[in-house]
């Protein structure tokens, strides 16, 4: 099935993880791709794999914290493919959130500023470059990567969660301002996604604890996000804009005591079974 056949797409943060899975899936569905990442070698490796599978793609280095780098990415896209139909704003400075992003009282202000500059401002700048290109082709689809962190508080990662909340509202503003031009803008909010980098971290007891808060039988995979992305990028979603799609295994759709209630009910059932066994 070629749901985005011959549509021109940029995927940022596409060297690994969610971005790599989304780029691969778009290529399978017929898109002409620019695989962009700060890690150029990683982007080139993804392009090699896409071409081996019969897809069409070029690699580009992009630093979404630098406007000139974003401009160069769009110039390359125009030179290579001649336009733009799909933009997946997936890149983010995740290294900041995994090191020194903390509770509000403790967060390094420089880290806060860099997180907003790279993640939120970078998404805005890339979208702004995409809009006139999509307008000239009669429309297009912008898909931003948000996070469950945008919708619920946590003990740390304050800057990351706030910047993602900003991305969700940016999504709505773009949708409102450009919908009549045929340009749709949506966001995907992944939950806990297991990648090769995080697989060992979520193995064992920690993974079981995380899974207990999901409504599904397993944790998320990058391919789960890619499935949603292709739908939003395709003409099947022509009536969908300004939305945030939670692809999180139901993590944020239940009462906060969900996992505790399951454990309590299981314990009560076991206790009742033991009482009945003793009475017999």
Residue pairs with C-beta under 8 A, 6 or more apart in sequence:
1 29
2 29
2 30
3 29
3 30
3 230
3 233
3 234
3 235
3 236
4 26
4 29
4 30
4 31
4 85
4 86
4 230
4 233
4 234
5 29
5 30
5 31
6 30
6 31
6 32
7 30
7 31
7 32
7 85
7 86
7 233
8 31
8 32
8 34
8 77
8 81
8 82
8 83
8 84
8 85
8 86
9 26
9 31
9 32
9 33
9 34
9 84
9 85
9 86
9 87
9 88
9 233
10 33
10 34
10 36
10 73
10 74
10 77
10 84
10 86
10 87
10 88
10 126
10 130
11 19
11 22
11 23
11 26
11 33
11 34
11 35
11 36
11 88
11 90
12 19
12 36
12 37
12 62
12 64
12 73
12 88
12 89
12 90
12 91
12 126
13 19
13 36
13 37
13 90
13 91
13 92
13 145
14 20
14 22
14 23
14 35
14 36
14 37
14 43
14 46
14 90
15 35
15 37
15 38
15 39
15 41
15 42
15 43
15 45
15 46
16 37
16 39
16 42
16 195
16 196
16 197
17 193
17 195
17 197
17 222
18 90
18 145
18 190
18 193
18 195
18 222
18 225
18 226
19 37
19 88
19 90
19 91
20 46
20 222
21 221
21 222
21 223
21 225
21 226
22 88
22 90
22 222
22 225
22 226
22 229
23 33
23 35
23 46
23 50
23 57
24 46
24 49
24 50
24 53
24 55
24 226
25 223
25 226
25 227
25 229
25 230
26 33
26 86
26 88
26 226
26 229
26 230
26 233
27 33
27 50
27 53
27 55
27 56
27 57
28 53
28 55
29 230
29 234
31 55
31 86
31 233
32 56
32 57
32 81
33 47
33 50
33 55
33 56
33 57
33 58
34 57
34 58
34 59
34 60
34 73
34 76
34 77
34 80
34 81
35 43
35 46
35 47
35 50
35 57
35 58
35 59
35 60
36 43
36 59
36 60
36 61
36 62
36 73
36 91
37 43
37 59
37 61
37 62
37 91
38 61
38 62
38 63
38 91
39 61
40 59
40 60
40 61
43 59
43 60
43 61
44 59
46 57
46 59
47 57
47 58
47 59
50 56
50 57
51 57
58 76
58 80
60 72
60 73
60 76
60 77
61 69
62 69
62 70
62 72
62 73
62 91
63 69
64 70
64 91
64 92
64 118
64 119
64 122
64 123
64 125
64 126
65 93
65 114
65 117
65 118
65 121
65 122
67 125
70 122
70 125
70 126
70 129
71 129
73 126
74 84
74 126
74 129
74 130
74 133
77 83
77 84
78 84
78 133
83 133
83 136
83 137
84 130
84 133
84 134
84 137
84 140
85 134
85 137
85 140
85 141
86 140
86 141
86 142
86 143
86 233
87 126
87 127
87 130
87 134
87 140
87 141
87 142
87 143
88 143
88 145
88 229
88 233
89 122
89 123
89 126
89 127
89 142
89 143
89 144
89 145
89 167
90 145
91 122
92 118
92 119
92 145
92 160
93 114
93 115
93 118
93 119
94 160
96 111
96 114
96 115
96 118
96 159
96 160
97 115
97 157
97 159
97 160
100 107
100 108
100 111
101 107
101 111
101 112
101 115
101 156
101 157
101 158
101 159
101 160
102 108
102 156
102 157
102 158
103 155
103 156
103 158
104 158
107 158
107 159
111 159
112 158
112 159
115 159
115 160
115 163
116 159
116 162
116 163
116 166
119 160
119 163
119 164
119 167
120 163
120 166
120 167
120 170
123 144
123 167
123 170
124 170
127 142
127 144
127 170
127 174
127 185
130 140
130 142
131 174
131 178
131 183
133 140
134 140
134 142
134 181
134 182
134 183
135 178
135 181
135 182
135 183
138 182
139 181
139 182
139 183
139 184
140 182
140 183
140 184
141 183
141 184
141 185
141 186
141 232
141 233
141 237
142 171
142 174
142 183
142 184
142 185
142 186
143 185
143 186
143 187
143 188
143 229
143 232
143 233
144 167
144 168
144 170
144 171
144 185
144 186
144 187
144 188
145 167
145 187
145 188
145 190
145 225
146 164
146 165
146 167
146 168
146 171
146 187
146 188
146 189
146 190
146 244
147 160
147 161
147 164
147 189
147 190
148 189
148 190
148 191
148 192
148 246
148 248
148 251
148 252
149 157
149 160
149 161
149 164
150 161
150 164
150 165
150 167
150 168
150 189
151 165
151 168
151 189
151 246
151 252
152 252
153 161
154 161
164 189
167 187
168 187
168 189
168 244
171 185
171 186
171 187
171 242
171 244
172 185
172 242
174 183
174 185
175 184
175 185
175 186
175 241
175 242
176 242
178 185
179 241
179 242
184 232
184 237
184 238
184 240
184 241
185 241
185 242
186 232
186 237
186 240
186 241
186 242
186 243
186 244
186 245
187 243
187 244
187 245
188 225
188 228
188 229
188 232
188 244
188 245
188 247
189 244
189 245
189 246
189 247
189 248
190 220
190 224
190 225
190 247
190 248
191 214
191 220
191 246
191 247
191 248
191 249
191 251
191 252
192 202
192 210
192 214
192 219
192 220
192 248
192 249
192 251
193 219
193 220
193 221
193 222
193 224
193 225
194 202
194 219
194 220
194 221
195 222
202 210
202 219
207 219
210 219
211 218
211 219
212 259
212 262
212 263
213 251
213 258
213 259
214 248
214 249
214 250
214 251
215 249
215 250
215 251
215 253
215 254
216 249
216 250
218 249
219 249
220 247
220 248
220 249
224 247
225 247
228 245
228 247
231 237
232 240
232 245
246 252
246 253
255 261
